[in-house]
Amino acid sequence: MKKYHCCATCIHFVAERKDGKMSYYCKRLGYETKTHYQFNCWTPKENVRRLMEKDGKNA
C-alpha cells in the first residue's frame, strides 16, 4: 500500500488546468492538495486496486 498511497491515486483527486496552470484538489475534502500528499481518507482508484492485488499475490 505504501507504494501506491498518495492523493494522485485516489478516486477523489481532481486535476484541472486553470489560467494555464495545473490545479489539484480533493473533491471529497474540498481543498487544494498535491499529487504526493497522503491522507487517511484515501480510497484508491480501481486500476490502483488491481495493481495492489497483483503485487500482493506476487509477494
C-alpha positions in Angstrom: 0.0 0.0 0.0 2.8 2.5 0.8 4.0 2.2 -2.8 0.6 3.5 -4.0 -0.8 5.7 -1.3 -0.9 9.3 -2.5 -3.6 11.8 -3.5 -3.0 11.3 -7.2 -4.1 7.6 -6.9 -7.3 8.4 -5.0 -10.8 8.4 -6.5 -11.4 11.9 -5.0 -8.4 13.5 -6.7 -9.1 16.1 -9.4 -6.6 17.8 -11.7 -7.7 20.8 -13.7 -5.9 23.4 -15.8 -6.8 27.0 -14.7 -5.2 30.0 -16.3 -2.6 27.9 -17.9 -1.5 26.2 -14.6 -2.4 22.9 -13.2 -4.6 22.9 -10.1 -5.1 19.8 -7.9 -7.8 19.3 -5.3 -9.7 16.8 -3.3 -13.4 16.8 -4.2 -14.2 14.9 -1.0 -12.4 17.3 1.4 -12.9 20.3 -0.8 -9.4 21.8 -0.7 -6.3 22.0 -2.7 -3.7 19.2 -2.5 -0.6 18.0 -4.1 -0.1 14.7 -6.1 2.2 13.3 -3.5 0.3 14.2 -0.3 -1.3 11.4 1.8 -4.4 11.4 3.9 -6.1 8.7 5.9 -9.3 9.1 3.8 -7.5 7.7 0.8 -9.7 5.4 -1.5 -7.6 4.0 -4.3 -8.8 4.2 -8.0 -9.8 0.8 -9.5 -6.6 0.4 -11.6 -4.5 1.1 -8.4 -6.5 -1.6 -6.5 -5.8 -4.1 -9.2 -2.1 -3.3 -9.1 -2.1 -3.6 -5.3 -3.8 -7.0 -5.6 -1.4 -8.2 -8.2 1.6 -7.1 -6.0 0.0 -8.9 -3.0 -0.2 -12.1 -4.9 3.3 -11.9 -6.1 4.8 -11.2 -2.7 
